[in-house]
Amino acid sequence: MVIPTEDIGEGPVRHDDLVCRRTRPWTASIHALLIALQTYGFANAPLSAGYDATWERVSFLPGETGDLDDNENMRSMKALRSAARLLRRYHDCTALFMQPMLKDQKWQLPPRPPLEVICHGDFAPYNVVLNGGEVTGIIDFETAHPGARCWDLAYAIYRWAPLSADVAAKDLGELDIQILRACSFLNAYDLPTEQRSALPGMIIDRLNALVGFMESEAADGVERYRRNVEEGHADIYRRDIAYIAEHRSKIIAGLTG
């Protein structure tokens, strides 16, 4: 199959039943992860279709996509709970082969001890697909990296609740609703109550790390991140850091009560 290189920008591009994007230094690690997932019976991620010096190819996962602000089905509790259950299955699967994945692998984001699983790194509504209102697939593994379950969970509930000061999604702007959704996500994931109090602090750490990464990449001339910083994305994350810090006690009480 011939894929015109001029069609592939910074982001992924679909060509028939494949999704293509430019090869990066961590591409080999991502494809090793996808192959391992398939080998261990996890059928809810794209299949590796190979890569070369120019581009990589993975299978296209059919289904409904979108974010909380533009897709009503993605906002449903059915979608949220099924997303949490799928993330748990993904984590459990990667725990089976995580140790071999630590050898000679490059990742876009640094490993985050304790190394328990291969974190997806961006488990958000815009990185899953829905079928019949349930999350049936995970896409875009570019930010996958070894880390702790709760490190991945922290960012997941930040996105799915969402625990944010500026929420465009209908009916998700109230903190009480956000806490309820975060708690429902953790219940569906089956995270023990005693592990939940650390999550607000982890979200803050995760967002600070994200801001630092974005600004470093922008300073190094990476166009995508230069544009994101220029458009104020880092400022949004800083406002959310302040929001979560301000309401930390209430969030912890809601997640553990």
Secondary structure as GFF3:
##gff-version 3
##sequence-region A 1 257
A	DSSP	three_ten_helix	5	7	.	.	.	ID=ss1
A	DSSP	beta_strand	13	15	.	.	.	ID=ss2
A	DSSP	beta_strand	18	22	.	.	.	ID=ss3
A	DSSP	alpha_helix	27	39	.	.	.	ID=ss4
A	DSSP	beta_strand	48	51	.	.	.	ID=ss5
A	DSSP	beta_strand	55	59	.	.	.	ID=ss6
A	DSSP	three_ten_helix	73	75	.	.	.	ID=ss7
A	DSSP	alpha_helix	77	101	.	.	.	ID=ss8
A	DSSP	beta_strand	117	119	.	.	.	ID=ss9
A	DSSP	three_ten_helix	125	127	.	.	.	ID=ss10
A	DSSP	beta_strand	128	131	.	.	.	ID=ss11
A	DSSP	beta_strand	134	138	.	.	.	ID=ss12
A	DSSP	beta_strand	145	147	.	.	.	ID=ss13
A	DSSP	alpha_helix	149	160	.	.	.	ID=ss14
A	DSSP	alpha_helix	175	189	.	.	.	ID=ss15
A	DSSP	three_ten_helix	193	195	.	.	.	ID=ss16
A	DSSP	alpha_helix	199	219	.	.	.	ID=ss17
A	DSSP	alpha_helix	223	230	.	.	.	ID=ss18
A	DSSP	alpha_helix	233	246	.	.	.	ID=ss19
A	DSSP	alpha_helix	248	256	.	.	.	ID=ss20
###
